C-alpha cells in the first residue's frame, strides 16, 4: 500500500540549475532511505524523459537535490550534500558536486535562519560532503536577507540579479584525490568504437574528461540539440565510461554504466572561433579564450556546468593539457573566458608549483540564485 507523504522543502534556482532543498533533520537518519524519496519527489524514473509526476524538469540541470545540515567540520558553517537524480533510470548519484546549486546554498542558509550574518554582506563557508571541499560564498544582504535585485547578468538566465561570488578552495582531487588522476596532463584514452584518442583527465571541483572537438569530427560550435543525436550521445557515453575507469572512479565499465552515470563530465574543446549563441547572436572569437561544449549526466548542456567550467579554468593552467594547448594565452591573474552555447562565462583559477607538483589553490566564479517556492513536496511511498 502507498500513500502521499509530505516533506518540508524549498525549491531554488542556483545559477542555471534548479533543485529541491531539504533540511537534513527532515530526512530519515539512514542515508539508504533517501534515494526513494528523491526519486519520487522529482518524478524519476520516467521512460518518457519528462518527470511529469514530480518536480523535475526532464533534463539533468533540473533534476537535482540539495540537503543542508549542521557542519561536521570546524572550518565550515554548514554541510551541503548534493544529489544528481537520473531522469529515466532509478539512480541517485552522490559522487561529485554541482557548482550551480552550490550558489544557492548560502542564500538558503540565511533565509532559513541557519546563520545570521551582520552588515551588508554575507560570507558563508560551505562544506560539500560529496567532495570534502570547502566553498566560500559571498553575497550582498538587504535588511538581513539575501539581496535579489542587482545588475549582474548570468547568461542562460533571464534578467539581472545580485551576484554571488563562489570560491572553491583547494578544488584539486575532489572525487579522486588527485588533480591529475593518471599523473599525466595528456593521455591516450582507448575508447571502444573510436580507438585511441587524446584526452586530458582532470579532477578539480569535479572530474572532467577533455577531448578536442575536431578529434570527434565536430567544429565545437554545434548546438546542444545537434549534439543530442543518439549516435553522438552513445559516443560521449563511451568516452565517459573509458575515462571513469582510467581516472579510478570505478573499477569496471559496467560500474560506470550502472552506478556512476554523472561522472566524469565530458568536454569538447576548440580554440577560439566565431560561434552561434542560443539567442541567435554570434559570439566573437576575440571575446573568448576557449570554446567548449559539455555533456553532463548524459545530456549536452545548454550552458556550462559550473564545476566543469572551474575544472576547465584549472586545466587551462596545466602545462601540456589539451585545454592549455587550445586556449588563448592569458596572464596568470586573468580570467578564462569560456564560450558555451548560451554565452561567455569568465572563470578564475589560481595554481602554484609545490615541490615540482602543480597545486590548484582556488577556482572562482560568479552566479545568481533565487528562492522560488517553499512549502511541502508530496511524493508517493509505502505506509
KAMOMO-V331025 format. One line per field, one symbol per residue. phi: phi as a letter, one per 20 degrees, with the letter a starting at -180 (. if undefined). psi: psi as a letter, one per 40 degrees, with the letter a starting at -180 (. if undefined). burial: 1 if it has 9 or more other C-alpha atoms within 8 Angstrom, else 0. A space follows every 50 residues. Layout:
BEGIN
phi = ???
psi = ???
burial = ???
END
This chain:
BEGIN
phi = .cbeedcgbcdcecmdccbedcfffeegfeffefgffffffendecfemd lfebefdncgfdccccddbffdcfeceadcddceeffdcecdddeoddff fgfeffggfffemfccfdndbecdedeeffdldedddcbfdclndgfdfa deddfncfmdbffceddeelffmfddncfdgencfbcdeecgndnecfbd dccbmbfcddcfgffdndendffgfffeggffgffffffgfffgffenfc ecgfffeddcedcffdcedbfgagbfdfenedeegfecdadccddclncf efccgfffffffffgfdegneffffefffcffdefeeeecgdqcdecdbd cbeclndedeeaccbdccbbfdbcqcedbfaff
psi = iiihihhhihhihhbfiiihhihdeeiidhddeddddddddefiiheefe fdfaeieeideegiihhhaiieideidiihhihhhideighhhehiihdd dddedddddddeedigiiaehihhhhhhddefihhhhhiiihfeihidia ehhhhehiaiihihhhhhhfeifddeehdgdeeidhihhhhhedahihih hhghdihihhihdddeeideeiidddeehdddddddddddddddddeedi diddddddegeeiiihhhiiihihiiideeihhideeieihihihhfehh iebhhddddddddddeehheidddddihhiideiihhhhideahhhhihh iihhfeihhhdihhihiiiihdiibhhhiiii.
burial = 00000001111111111111111000000000011011111111110011 11011111110111111110100001111111111111111111111111 11111111111000001000111111111110111111111001111001 01011100011111111111111111011110001110111000001111 11111111111111000101110100110001100111111111111111 00101110011111111111111011110000111001111111111111 11111111111111111100111101100000001111111111111111 100000011111111011111001011111100
END
